[in-house]
Amino acid sequence: MHRSNEWFFPRGSLAHAGWEGVVDDRIAGWEHTGIRIGVLEHGRTLELGAGDVERIFIPLSGSFRIDALEHGGAQLGIDLRGRATVFDGPTDVFYLGAGSSATVRGAGRIAVAEAPTGIRLPSQHIDRDAVPVELRGAGRSSRQVHNFGTPQALSAAKLIVCEVITPAENWSSYPAHKHDEHVEGHESRLEEIYYFEAAVTRGAEAPESADPFGLFSTYSSAAGTIDTNGIVRTGDVALVPFGYHGPAVAAPGYDLYYLNVMAGPDPERVWNITDDPAHAWIRDSWNGQEFDPRLPYTPLSKGHRR
């Protein structure tokens, strides 16, 4: 049985083979999803071998080039226009089907979402201007979602991926919910990875000693015991193999970002969730409330302080 903190990994604790962090099946009990966080400077590369794994490349900061050899033998060179930070709106992303290898070049931070699969699908480049941007919730539960890797936006075998921006003092991943049992049309079985970043909120003047953070929580369901409750900062990773998860809370003065990577054993690639019955009523309370006027976050103009 896992102890309560075994599904939470502080920045650097998952470093492996030149990557700042790697989640894969080397973690006991983890089967269906993976993530790699890479930090690059010009002249350095990161290599990804061919195998039964599909991938999505997501620039976190900076821009990158992906040179890929597809499973069918085609060679591709994809330039991903990135962004200054994860709080500057969507980025270009690139889906690479299983059986393909890749070399990553550029400068900045990049995430690679992964899911094991033997299904070979063609590569797809999604331009940042084509990324579906959704404002979800209302009031202090307002958040901004970039749905580049959801079934509505991307043809993939297993992966369901999106990213969420939560402005300071707001709650997201709320009401707490789960997706750990198969109930046709109502709930799907999906492992989930949360990769976090935090920053001083837009327009705030903060001292050098500022320490951006947020909060994240999980708790048990009939599918298993889990208890993650704590502070999250840039580079931290929380895994959700089962159980209820949420809220993710942005502390006053600090914006919170998370990248969600999901996949599971069900034959249908779908994100169906069940809210905690104790808190499901919260969704109805949003009726008539406005979205947070700070959203959507788009790229900051030059000279505009974060």
Protein Blocks (a to p, Z undefined) as FASTA:
>chain_A
ZZfklmcccehjlggehiabdcdfkbghiakbccddddddehiacdddddddddddddfb
dcdddddddfkopacdddddddfblknopaddddddehiacddededdddddddddfbdc
ddddddfklpccddehehjlbccddffkgfkloccfklccddddddehiaehiacdddfb
ccehkaccddddddddddddehiacdfkbccdddddddddfkbccdddddddehiacddf
bdceddddddehiacddddddddfbfbdcddddddfklmmmmmmmgopacdfkbccdddd
ehiaZZ
